[in-house]
């Protein structure tokens, strides 16, 4: 096993699966972390487990949270409909503080594991307008991580890696194919059914489908 360890946020979607494969290709021993945070469906958690197994991670951890306790998002409040057409501004599928919370827990695990690198699959090109996917956020979190931890204070600092930050969805698909990702294992849909079949209508489905088309790769997504 490599001495170079990385903690990787793995949602079970296309982007995060690609990030795991990229980290593995760089020689990292990969530790993946997913969250059961009160999201609309568990299909993505099942997908994350499949991806972790297929890509041979060292350990896959699922952390329980209760972000549906504060609501405020179509992904954590069943009374708010998932939009099926493009919207202006920050969409209602934005989950308040989600990436901040997720990265904080990944930071804690990284410190315990003595891992110096944390990977996240945020993207600033084909993203849906989420403020916690911007490069400025990633850079600010890295600064905070090195101020807030024993490892950081003692000079064993952390790097937040966002390798997809400036890639189009088509570029991400091509990169994943090049690293052997089986995208049929992944689920990206905001409102997938219990079997992981996608709606084909939400913003995430639209971006995913456009990415496969632009990459010239057959889309393995199963639709309801």
Secondary structure, 3 states (H helix, E strand, C coil): CCCCEEEEECCCCHHHHHHHHHHHHCCCEEEEEEEECCCCCCHHHHHHHHHHHHCCCCEEEEEECCHHHCCCCCCCCCCCCCCCCCCCCCCCCCCCCHHHHHHHHHHHHHHHHCCCEEECCCCCCCCCCCHHHCHHHHHHHHHHHHHHCHHHHCCCCCEEECCCCCCCHHHHHHHHHHCCCCHHHCCCCCCCCCCCCECCCCHHHHHHHHHHHHHCCCCCCCEC
